[in-house]
Amino acid sequence: MWHINWKSNGTWPNFAENKPTNNDKVKSVTKEWLNIFENKFGNINCRELKENHRHPEFGCKAIILEASELLEQVISKYL
């Protein structure tokens, strides 16, 4: 089973510190991830994503997995 592996050197990265909204690294990761996601899927709006990418049998599972993989790629650049 695929999983997100953020672990580096036996510890988890501390992107959030005390307040994620005050953390520039979290903001950068989020902004980059959303841009990459929107470029790949054409939108970040759930309604639009469901109309264009939802599988009739599996729902949004593929979108969620791809979003996770994209997020992992972005985070790995900041480790």
Secondary structure, 3 states (H helix, E strand, C coil): CCCCCCCECCECCCCCCCCHHHCHHHHHHHHHHHHHHHHHHCCCCHHHHHHHHCECCCECHHHHHHHHHHHHHHHHHHC
